[in-house]
Amino acid sequence: MCSSDLALAEEVYDEMCFVEPDREKIVTLMWPALLQEDGICFVVRGRDKEIQGGILLRTAEPWFSSRKVLDEKLLFISKKYRNMRSGLRRAKLLCDAAKRKADELGIPLCIGVFCTHRTESKMRFYESQFGPSVGGAFLYGATSGDYKMMEA
């Protein structure tokens, strides 16, 4: 992993984590997807080969069934690549890749927003890609990025 990849990982933690991230647990979750065993990871790279964003998908069983679904764990575009047009284009490429993989596997894709930063705009984007939401998530007693303030 190069320094820019580590910087992207820190950017993900800063935006999404509301309690301290366990880096070992994250690697354990990611590794099978990177090996395309029980999941897959798609990334968007620039001409300079720098990773600009990615999506991590794992196959999983919902708590109420033994049937498999494709479960999105992360969809992230680096802040420096989120300008209006190209950031949306990058995110759309990742969403399209996830939908293709779900179609290829013949299983549902579960994807959503669990972040307190720019939530409404992210929800509008997801609705444009996947249709109306099927519920909502709520976070009581914390905000994305809070763990950094707790460390200080």
C-alpha positions as CSV (number, residue, x, y, z in Angstrom):
1,M,0.0,0.0,0.0
2,C,1.5,3.4,-1.0
3,S,1.2,6.6,1.1
4,S,-1.6,8.0,-1.1
5,D,-3.6,4.8,-0.5
6,L,-3.0,5.2,3.3
7,A,-4.1,8.9,3.0
8,L,-7.3,7.7,1.3
9,A,-7.9,5.2,4.1
10,E,-7.5,8.0,6.7
11,E,-9.9,10.2,4.7
12,V,-12.5,7.4,4.8
13,Y,-12.1,7.0,8.6
14,D,-12.4,10.8,9.1
15,E,-15.6,11.0,7.2
16,M,-17.4,7.7,8.1
17,C,-16.3,6.4,11.5
18,F,-18.2,7.6,14.5
19,V,-16.2,5.3,16.9
20,E,-12.5,4.5,16.7
21,P,-11.8,2.3,13.6
22,D,-10.1,-1.1,14.3
23,R,-7.7,-1.3,11.4
24,E,-7.0,-5.0,11.8
25,K,-10.8,-5.7,11.7
26,I,-11.1,-3.6,8.5
27,V,-8.3,-5.5,6.8
28,T,-9.9,-8.8,7.8
29,L,-13.2,-7.6,6.3
30,M,-11.5,-6.3,3.1
31,W,-9.1,-9.1,2.4
32,P,-11.6,-11.6,1.0
33,A,-13.1,-9.0,-1.2
34,L,-9.7,-8.0,-2.5
35,L,-9.1,-11.7,-3.3
36,Q,-12.6,-11.9,-4.9
37,E,-13.7,-14.6,-2.3
38,D,-17.1,-13.7,-0.8
39,G,-16.9,-10.2,-2.2
40,I,-15.2,-7.8,-4.6
41,C,-13.6,-4.4,-4.6
42,F,-13.7,-2.0,-7.5
43,V,-11.5,1.1,-7.6
44,V,-11.3,4.2,-9.7
45,R,-7.8,5.3,-10.7
46,G,-6.6,8.4,-12.4
47,R,-4.0,8.7,-15.2
48,D,-1.4,9.0,-12.4
49,K,-2.5,5.5,-11.1
50,E,-3.6,7.1,-7.8
51,I,-6.7,5.5,-6.3
52,Q,-9.4,8.2,-6.4
53,G,-12.2,6.1,-4.8
54,G,-13.7,2.6,-4.5
55,I,-16.5,0.4,-3.5
56,L,-16.2,-2.7,-1.3
57,L,-18.8,-5.4,-1.6
58,R,-19.2,-8.6,0.4
59,T,-21.6,-11.5,0.1
60,A,-23.5,-11.9,3.3
61,E,-26.6,-13.3,4.8
62,P,-29.1,-10.8,6.3
63,W,-30.0,-11.5,9.9
64,F,-33.4,-12.9,8.9
65,S,-32.4,-15.3,6.1
66,S,-29.8,-17.8,5.0
67,R,-29.9,-16.5,1.4
68,K,-26.9,-14.5,0.2
69,V,-27.0,-10.8,-0.7
70,L,-24.3,-8.5,-2.0
71,D,-23.7,-6.1,0.9
72,E,-21.9,-2.8,0.3
73,K,-19.5,-2.0,3.0
74,L,-18.0,1.2,1.6
75,L,-18.4,3.5,-1.4
76,F,-16.0,6.4,-1.2
77,I,-14.6,9.1,-3.5
78,S,-11.7,11.1,-2.2
79,K,-12.7,14.7,-1.5
80,K,-10.1,16.0,-4.0
81,Y,-12.0,14.2,-6.8
82,R,-15.5,15.1,-5.8
83,N,-15.9,18.2,-8.0
84,M,-19.4,18.2,-9.4
85,R,-19.1,16.4,-12.7
86,S,-16.2,14.1,-12.4
87,G,-16.9,13.1,-8.8
88,L,-20.4,12.0,-9.7
89,R,-19.1,10.2,-12.8
90,R,-16.6,8.3,-10.6
91,A,-19.4,7.4,-8.1
92,K,-21.7,6.4,-10.9
93,L,-19.1,4.0,-12.3
94,L,-18.8,2.3,-9.0
95,C,-22.5,2.0,-8.5
96,D,-22.8,0.6,-12.0
97,A,-20.1,-2.0,-11.2
98,A,-21.9,-3.0,-8.1
99,K,-25.2,-3.4,-10.0
100,R,-23.5,-5.5,-12.7
101,K,-21.9,-7.7,-10.1
102,A,-25.3,-8.2,-8.3
103,D,-26.9,-9.1,-11.7
104,E,-24.1,-11.4,-12.5
105,L,-24.5,-13.2,-9.2
106,G,-28.3,-13.1,-9.4
107,I,-28.6,-11.8,-5.8
108,P,-29.9,-8.5,-4.4
109,L,-27.6,-5.6,-3.7
110,C,-27.9,-3.9,-0.3
111,I,-26.4,-0.4,-0.4
112,G,-26.9,2.8,1.5
113,V,-25.6,5.9,3.3
114,F,-24.4,5.7,6.9
115,C,-22.6,8.9,7.3
116,T,-23.5,12.3,8.9
117,H,-21.6,14.4,6.3
118,R,-23.6,15.7,3.4
119,T,-26.2,12.9,4.0
120,E,-29.0,14.5,2.0
121,S,-26.9,14.9,-1.2
122,K,-25.6,11.4,-0.9
123,M,-29.2,10.1,-0.5
124,R,-30.3,12.0,-3.6
125,F,-27.4,10.5,-5.6
126,Y,-28.2,6.9,-4.4
127,E,-31.9,7.4,-5.2
128,S,-30.9,8.5,-8.7
129,Q,-28.8,5.3,-9.1
130,F,-31.0,2.7,-7.3
131,G,-34.5,4.1,-6.9
132,P,-36.3,5.1,-3.7
133,S,-34.8,4.1,-0.3
134,V,-36.4,1.3,1.6
135,G,-35.8,2.7,5.1
136,G,-33.4,4.7,7.0
137,A,-30.7,4.6,9.6
138,F,-30.3,6.7,12.7
139,L,-27.3,7.4,14.8
140,Y,-27.8,8.5,18.4
141,G,-25.1,9.9,20.6
142,A,-22.4,10.3,17.9
143,T,-21.5,12.0,14.6
144,S,-19.3,10.7,11.8
145,G,-15.7,11.7,12.6
146,D,-16.3,11.9,16.3
147,Y,-13.7,9.3,17.2
148,K,-11.0,11.8,16.2
149,M,-12.3,14.3,18.8
150,M,-12.3,11.6,21.4
151,E,-8.6,10.9,20.8
152,A,-7.6,14.5,21.4
